């Protein structure tokens, strides 16, 4: 099982804490924020670069956003 994160950009914020993320390889995935990020109150906004752990089985909304990459100021 490969749990290496894939880089992407948040394209859309949906209901129930879901996000549509456009990955660097062109695919779009439905993702949710990992519990550790929720616990530390890390906000995810449209346009943020994020690391996503993609579900190998292709299930719906089982892809996790595990890290938000800091923006350049």
Beta strands, then each sheet from edge to edge (+ up, - down):
strand 1: 6-13
strand 2: 18-23
strand 3: 28-33
strand 4: 49-53
strand 5: 63-69
sheet 1: 1+ 2- 3+ 5+ 4- 1+
end
